[in-house]
Amino acid sequence: MARITIIETGQVPHEYREQHGSFPDMFERMVRAEDPTATVDVVSIPNGDPLPDPSKLEAVLITGAAAGVYDGLDWIAPLEEFVRTAYANKTPMVGVCFGHQLIAQALGGTVRKSDKGWGLGRHVYQVLPENGVVEGEAVAIACSHQDQVISPPDDALTILSSEFTPHAGLLYANGATLTVQPHPEFDVGFAQVCCELRDGKAPDDVVAAAKDSLAQPLDNAKLGGAIARFLARRTPI
């Protein structure tokens, strides 16, 4: 049975929380779809929870957030130090969206706002063959971001990529760290909400195309299942 500590770095807007739940709720549903016996603990940075000692955790998942990893908020540097300690200890660790970017920055990568603009809706990512974590040739997953990992850390292998997001999935050399830019925890309903929240912020044609794209199937179970299995590992690859 996996015991996963979810580090909540951002919160679902209040008006959507009753219907869709919090980000930890979404991840808990995602993980338990693969492993119904999994146990989930939540550490909420927005609620003021202190970061735990990563050496005492079985597995860690860092969520998305509206913040940018380069924003200089007072909780980002401690979280980066948490990541470096977890990485050195080979604690199984996954980051999604903001978590993907934060882990990359903490370990020496470069993150910034992309000149490609908003990534919204269903995007298709090519899968690196024989990567040992994600199977198949491609996965279609909802995304919602402007920032991207521009230069991955030296220890990271790109295993998911697209023309829009060249470094959409990273597998790290310690064998215990995996990060992804898109959101396998988002169902279609919440992915649509993310598109609607960009009305007036992203170009109208980008938002419209993103909403239309969500009529096509998503591979949440494939990527979400791979993440759940990765977090349940007790030893590095």
Steps between C-alpha positions, in 0.01 A plus 500: 500500500645835395496797741523821299550848643345761271656846525219741406658812350188661355125482548199448277292822493238477773201509265617180327618308805167350602445339159858407408681481834845627588815412308587237764148356459560469124834329552356268761232389253768454233726290722220288644370420153826305462549394864185506718713419807716814471510735799522875444621771737475870407741780586339829394741789448213750440354398837833553677596137559872450567700286260578156643839329504513328159725226638205382709256482208424200279410704191436863404276666238522877441190658343436782259457865599415836350838633616815500290803320639706813436262731690718519812218413741626425850403131487671415172862486622412266793307277261801488265717392792241235586524375140880483507491303827236260366702458181820421692309251716342340190155548647251417221385843380267627226429858397214614277485838319632743766653196674670397174647847463596540867691173508682591178597843636610354836729252324663746261257542210359819349131592512334806347187623330496350151492721193250247361233633734228302672485122484136406555270205440597160367861472384667190360848410624742258340637234735870409500520128412605258775514768769393253769212708638246609235396251234380559146597739224298803614268627774224762472462700823342833596735788575474855631822703511706786366828412673719217376822321584725655236821318595472181709757420769798293388364204698166499314396296197209633293243220465193704390521769234298698249570782260331739744665355813836339413569393861154393618616198700831444678644187659796564726825309538443415867230259380246639747386831350245548221336825390239594239366830369141392412228404749396131508300582815262733309177352373336655195272716712782669688713527186209697350497722810869574446423609144215724618729662758725614213222691324638851452852390598590265216410574134139417418597253227733312738228470763239390244730236349589375848134458596428315175801271549354361822230318302772249411610224742763558768760245612473587869488138609819416311710786639329511838551126544867533407542773762325294769720200429810718501414644841448151642861400426712427802832498316638698206470366145 
